[in-house]
Amino acid sequence: MQDFYERLIIKFANFTVMEIRKFTACLTRNAVEILNYFQTLRTNAILEGSNSKISITKSRARGFKNMSNFMNMIYFVCGELSLPLLPIIESAGEIKGQSQHDWLQNIP
């Protein structure tokens, strides 16, 4: 694969069209990454997706109280975790007429 890539770059470098020469310079600059893709068939798309989720979480919150809270939210968002939906707990410690223990037993 590397031999083919090198021959392609040499062939493109001899073109007189400036756009193809610019493309050849781009291929030369990124040769390691391009060849790694064809050897491993892996990209960093999953990492970029996680980074995007973290950036959205950070901007949506407009700041976190501390780093621990921020890290917990990253685990929550990137790990695709879900929180159980709990109704508002009344100050007496009961949930809509049931004790908290009884209500939790009814969760599917």
N, C-alpha and C positions, 0 to 999 in steps of 0.2 A: 504494500500500500504506500509506503514511504517513497519508493522508487517512482511509482506512478505520480504521486503528488509533486515530487521534485521535477519530473519531466513536464508536467502541466505548468508549473510556475515558470520554467525556462521557456516553454513555448509561448506563454502569455507575455513574458517580459520582452519578447522580440516583436510584438505587435506595435504598429505605429499609432493606433488609436489611444488617446490619452486616458479615456475612461477604463479601458482594459488594463492599462499599466497601473492605474490607481487600484483597481480590483486585485491585481497581482501583488501590490504592496500590502494590501489588506490580508491576502492569503499568506504572505510571508510573515507578517507580524503575528498572526494568530495560528501559525502552523502547528504548534504544540497542542493547543486546545482542539483544533480540528482533527488532527491525527488521533488524539486520545479518544475522541468520540467514536471514531470508526473502529478503534481497537477494543473499546469496552462497551460500546453502544449505550452509554449512560450520559445523562445531562444533569445539570444542576436545577432543573425545573422545579423539583419538589422543594428544594431549599429556597428558591426564589418565591415560591408560593407561600411558604411559612413566613418568610421575611415580610411579604406583603400583608399577611394577616397580623403580624406583630405591629407593623407600622399603622395599620388601620385601628388596632386596639389602642395604641398609644395616642393617636390623634383624637379618637372618639372620647377617651377618658379625660383629655386635657390635663394630664398629670396624675400621678399616683402619690399616695401619702408616703410610701416608702418603697424600697426596691423589692422587698418580700411580696408586697401586694401586687406589684407589677409582674414579678416572676410567676406568681400564682395565676394571674390572669392569662399570661402567655401559655402556661400549661393547660389551662382551661380551654382556650381558643384553639390552639394548635393540636391539642390532643382530642379535639372534638368531643369533649365531655359534656354532659348535660346535668343540670341541677334538678332535683325533684321539685315539683311545684307544690309549695306549702301555702295554705291559706294564712291569712294574718292571724298571728297568735294574740289572743286577748290577754290583758294584763293579769287576769286571774290564773293563767296557766292552762286554760282549756281551749280547745279548738272547736268552735261552733257547737258547743254542747257535749263534745266527746273529750276524753282525756287524750293527751298527745300520744300515749302508747296505743290506745285503741284506734286512733286515726291512722297511725303508721302501719298497723296490722292490715288495714284495708287497701294499701297501695298494691296495685297489680305488679 
